[in-house]
């Protein structure tokens, strides 16, 4: 929403929705389908265009536990994309 507390400092006079808030909504979408998640890794995330206060965006998910690809769209515009992996990384 346009009154989200993070907007005042990100950035004054030209607010954009912080990437961490966008990623929080991606995690919310995964948890809505899968339930609570363990620790997460984000091996790849790209922010291509800003999301402005009050704009709506759609989160698209592909994959299944423990790995999902996501896209965040405003209409036909790709705002962000990446991969989220649940669980801890394995070491060789």
C-alpha positions as CSV (number, residue, x, y, z in Angstrom):
1,X,0.0,0.0,0.0
2,X,1.0,3.6,-0.5
3,X,1.3,4.1,3.3
4,X,3.7,1.2,3.9
5,X,6.2,2.3,6.5
6,X,9.3,1.4,4.4
7,X,8.3,3.9,1.6
8,X,9.2,7.1,3.6
9,X,12.9,6.3,3.5
10,X,13.1,4.4,0.2
11,X,13.5,7.0,-1.4
12,X,12.4,10.5,-0.1
13,X,10.4,12.4,-2.7
14,X,10.5,9.5,-5.1
15,X,9.3,6.3,-3.3
16,X,9.6,2.9,-4.7
17,X,8.7,-0.4,-3.0
18,X,11.9,-1.9,-1.6
19,X,13.1,-5.2,-3.1
20,X,12.9,-6.9,0.3
21,X,9.1,-6.1,0.4
22,X,8.6,-7.5,-3.1
23,X,10.5,-10.7,-2.1
24,X,8.4,-11.0,1.1
25,X,5.3,-11.2,-1.1
26,X,6.9,-13.9,-3.2
27,X,7.6,-15.9,0.0
28,X,4.0,-15.3,1.1
29,X,2.8,-16.7,-2.2
30,X,4.9,-19.9,-1.8
31,X,3.8,-20.3,1.9
32,X,0.2,-19.9,0.9
33,X,0.6,-23.0,-1.4
34,X,3.1,-25.0,0.7
35,X,2.8,-23.9,4.3
36,X,5.6,-22.5,6.5
37,X,9.1,-22.8,4.9
38,X,12.4,-23.5,6.6
39,X,15.4,-21.2,6.0
40,X,15.6,-19.9,2.4
41,X,18.3,-19.2,-0.1
42,X,18.0,-16.8,-3.0
43,X,20.7,-18.0,-5.5
44,X,19.4,-15.7,-8.2
45,X,17.3,-12.5,-8.1
46,X,17.0,-9.8,-10.7
47,X,15.1,-6.5,-10.2
48,X,14.4,-5.1,-13.6
49,X,11.9,-2.3,-13.0
50,X,10.6,-0.6,-9.9
51,X,7.2,-1.2,-8.3
52,X,5.7,2.1,-7.2
53,X,3.5,2.7,-4.2
54,X,-0.1,1.7,-4.8
55,X,0.6,-0.4,-7.9
56,X,-0.5,-3.9,-8.1
57,X,1.8,-6.8,-9.1
58,X,1.2,-10.4,-9.8
59,X,3.5,-13.2,-8.4
60,X,3.9,-16.2,-10.7
61,X,5.5,-19.3,-9.4
62,X,6.9,-22.4,-11.1
63,X,8.3,-25.5,-9.4
64,X,7.8,-27.3,-6.2
65,X,9.5,-27.8,-2.9
66,X,12.3,-27.2,-2.3
67,X,12.9,-25.0,-5.4
68,X,10.8,-22.4,-7.0
69,X,11.3,-19.9,-9.9
70,X,9.3,-16.7,-9.6
71,X,8.3,-13.7,-11.7
72,X,6.8,-10.5,-10.5
73,X,4.7,-8.8,-13.1
74,X,2.9,-5.5,-13.4
75,X,0.6,-6.2,-16.3
76,X,2.9,-7.5,-19.1
77,X,6.0,-5.8,-17.6
78,X,8.5,-8.0,-15.8
79,X,9.6,-6.3,-12.6
80,X,11.6,-9.1,-10.9
81,X,12.5,-12.7,-11.4
82,X,14.6,-15.3,-9.7
83,X,14.8,-18.5,-7.7
84,X,14.1,-19.4,-4.1
85,X,15.4,-22.6,-2.5
86,X,14.2,-23.9,0.8
87,X,16.5,-25.6,3.2
88,X,20.2,-25.3,3.9
89,X,22.8,-25.7,1.2
90,X,24.6,-29.0,0.9
91,X,28.4,-29.0,1.1
92,X,30.5,-31.5,-0.8
